[in-house]
Amino acid sequence: MPGSRPNTSSPRRVGVREFRGNLTSFLKQVQEGQRFVLTSHHKVVAEIGPPSADVAVRKPGALRGKIKMSDDFDSLPADILSTMEDGA
């Protein structure tokens, strides 16, 4: 986000129930750089924070035309087909 600084302090501990009840607020804080450690019954179960810088953005259709299937892709060899049809 432009103008926002990542929070470099240690992650804040939050109970799962509190996190779930205030999800929108917590996600806004994550967007601003805050990290959270989620706990359940005083045990750490997850960490949540902004994505790392090396996360690649998926580009739909990027492999279009680069993947080819053989012409006989959907046909079975005769020996396998006969085994399946015989119920062996």
N, C-alpha and C positions, 0 to 999 in steps of 0.2 A: 504494500500500500504506500502511495506517495505520502511523505511527511510523517510516517510512523516509524518509530525506532523499535527494534527488537528488544525484548526484555531479557537481560542477561542474568537476572537473579535466579536463585534455585527454584525448581518447580514447586508450585503450591499443591499441598495435599487436599484432596476433595473426596468425599464419599460418593459412591456411585449413585445413591438415591438423590443427593443434592445436585449432582451433575445432571442427571436425567431430568430433574424438575426445573432446572434453569438452563437447559441446553442452548437456547439461542444466545443468552448472555455469555455463556462460557465460550461458545464458538466465535463470537465477536472478539473476545479477549485473545483467543488463539490467533485470529487473523492479525491482531496487533502485536503478536510475538510472544505472548504469555504461554508458558508450559504448565501442564497439570499432571499430577500423579493421582490416579484414581484408586481408591481403596474400598474394600468390602470386608467388613468385620475386622478392621484394623490391619488387613493384609493388602499389599500392593497388588493390583490386578492388571493395571495398564498405565501407559503414559500417553499423553496427547499433547501435541504441539504443532507448530507450523511445519509444512513439509521442508525437507532439505533442498538446497539449491539445485542438486543434481537430479531431481525428479523430472523425467522426460514427459512431455505432453504428447499424448497419443494423437496421431493424425489419421483419421479414418480414410481408407482408400490408398494409403501409402504403398501397399504392396500390389495394387491392381496391375495386372499384366505381368507380374514377376513370378507367379505361382502357376505351374502347369500340371495338369493331371494326364496320365496316360490314357490312350483311347480305350483300353480294356479295363479301366478302373472299376467298373461295376459288373464285371463278369468273373465268375469263379472257374478255376480249372476243373476239368471234367471229373477227376478223381475225388476232389473235395465235394463237389456237387452231388455225386453219386453216394458218397458216405452220408451226407446230410439227408438225402431223400430216402435212403434205406433205413434210417432211424437207428443206426448202429451206435 
